[in-house]
Amino acid sequence: MSRSTRRGALAAATVALALTAAACSSSDSGSSDNPSASSSGSGSSAFQPQHQGGTLKLIAHAAAGTLDPQVNYTLQYWQLYQSMYDGLLAFKKVGGQQSFTVVPDLAAAMPKVTNGGRTYTFTLRKDITFSNGKALTTDDVVASFQRIFKVSSPTAGTFYNGIVGADACIKKPASCTLSKGVIGDAKSNTVTINLTAADSEFPYKLAVPHASVVPKDSPTKDAGTKPLPSTGAYMAASYDPNRELKLVRNPHFKEWSRQASPQGYPDVIDYTFGQTVESEVTAVENGQADWMFDAPPTDRLGEMGTKYASQTHVNPLTAFWYATLNVNMAPFNNKLARQAINYAVDRAAVVRLYGGTNLASPACTVLPPGFPGHVDSCDYTKGGGSTWKAADLAKAKELVKKSGTAGQEVGIVVQDDDVNKSIGQYLQSLLTQLGYKAKLKPLSPNIQFTYIQNTKNKVQLALTSWYQDYPAASDFLNVLLSCASFHPGSDSSINISGFCDKGIDTKMHTALKTAQTDQKNANQQWGAIDQQVMAESPVVPLINPKLVDFTSKRVGNYQFSKQFYMLVGQLWVK
């Protein structure tokens, strides 16, 4: 699932071993191949009212920007949206492999799919009410799909561009109607979505927060810090990005599906910002906070890996941390310079900075290991091969010399937490070795992710990360590196490198079409596309991470969704 970054490290090797051994929820591996899966199968356990109540206290160094679910693209808030907003469909709110299963949410059942896979018809549930007291109608659903384009949602051009009329909405967002693409019928209580072509991943795209249904009178611009009414178990009572986000129970919520939109346990979820990571660790250890978002500092790892091991949860992720190289600005408008950085980076060093080999491994490709389409391949390792072995600094220096870019200035934009800054400092040192004049630019996590997307900020190199939206290769390659994801001058341009290769783009479209009838063949095509992208080097894959959740002693019912990670609203604090 997408999103900017996630706190990462928790250990040097010995501590990481202790954490891994003590982990409460190392998830199983694999991925779903069927986004249209029915709602049958195991779901979450029944609600246990004896655990209802109390205040869940979350802490982070910084907020994650806008609270608008159709605009925000960070894991930090996508976790929260699972208990706040709903779409026509949802990923099952359970732990483990079943969390990749798509189930009906605001829709009463999975859609009726006709017209060769191009028409989806949904019947809405009855008696669902927004947190402002207004009843959910088909008009709200239609307006919400229009709003995806009107607010220039980051995935408007990649997830929802297949809706009939989307091309006109992308060109002129303000006048978007989707009149033939999304049609509501109040009398039958149905919504019909027409696509220009069959899309095997469309159910996935309807189950992520950018497809949340909000009231039809919601502003047609980014709502920013003003919360939009929600349909889920919680609503935002207040939001100050400099201080606190407070969620309270939605007084109009009644659980209609335990699988899609379960009742929450805490009465209040209090998320405070502005603390140091040192104070975050202390707060969780002392029971003053229940969970911390950021990476703990190295001087606290020993105690956490031993004294508090039972409160530490380690889970493998389908994600990667990477450096973006701006292909439209010097020096990285030169392919040789981009390839030089890929050869030069010591990924083992980045693994150590992240927290050790038990919490990360070197990455060579965009698609993570174990993910659909991944192929073991590593062009940029000393001697070549299928996996990364060592950096080739001599080769890198040779390429820099050939490129004629030595001596140029390079700005490196990172988040200002300890882990991101340390990796940024390493990259700065490396670029200096290669002959560049490198400067580190740390920014608050609250603004860094949107800052690095906007071409007006002239970002040459940025450190960021990507966590799957859903288990499909296109969610990495098409979303991050297609021409449709590059929007100059916008804060919602997720193709941060500005990479647009018409030939590769055509192959992406072919793979998407192939997936409609032959997923195995499509995955093979995506694997080849991954290698072609790496030959052009618009990004530098660094590591594939694991995730650590550190919770207080009083927290119970910890569940790790492979799709959206810790299920915040399902934690017990009473």
Summary of the structure (lengths in Angstrom):
residues: 574
radius of gyration: 22.7
end to end distance: 30.1
largest distance: 70.3
contacts: 2118
relative contact order: 0.18
helix: 31%
strand: 20%
